[in-house]
Amino acid sequence: MKQRLIKLLSVKSIVTIALTASFAYLSIRGEIGASEFLTIFTTVIAFYFGTQATREERA
């Protein structure tokens, strides 16, 4: 459990969570539309999980 928490607090994870929260906030306020939010969020999440999968294959 401690290892998972340490991995969650990596820089990449923090950036992903911060970006998700930021764009969710902007979307709720109406400053960006749903289509822009979906595009940005999909890109961020795909990059995050893509790099996670690559790292697991190397290990």
N, C-alpha and C positions, 0 to 999 in steps of 0.2 A: 504494500500500500504506500509506503514511504517513497519507493522508487517511482511509482506512478505520479505522485505529487511533485516530485523533483522534475520529472519529465514535463509535466503540465506547466511548470513555471519556467520553461526554457524561453528564450527570447522570441523564437518563432511563434510559440503558442501565445505568448502575451500580445504580440503584434496582431495575430489573427483574432484574438478575443477583442482587443481594442478596436480594430477596424470594424468588426461585426457590430459592436455596441455603437460606434460612431455613426455608421451608416443606418442602423436601425433607428437611432435618435433622429437623424436628419429626415428619414422617411416618415416617421411619425409626425414630425413638425410640418411636413409637407414641402420641405425645401428640395427634396429630390423625389422623383416619381417612382412608382413601383417597378417599372421596367428597368430604370437605371440601378435601383437597389438590387434587383435580381441579377443583373449582369455583373455588378461589382462583387456581390456576395458569392456568386457561383465561381468567379475567377479566383477569389481568395481561398475559398474552401477547396477547390480543385487543386490549387497549388499546394496547400497545406497537406492534403491527403496524398497527393502525388509524391511529394518529397518524403512523406512518412513511409509509403510503400517501397520507394527506392532504398531507403535506409534499411528497412527490414530485409530486403533481398540481399543486401551486402553483408548483413550480420550472420 
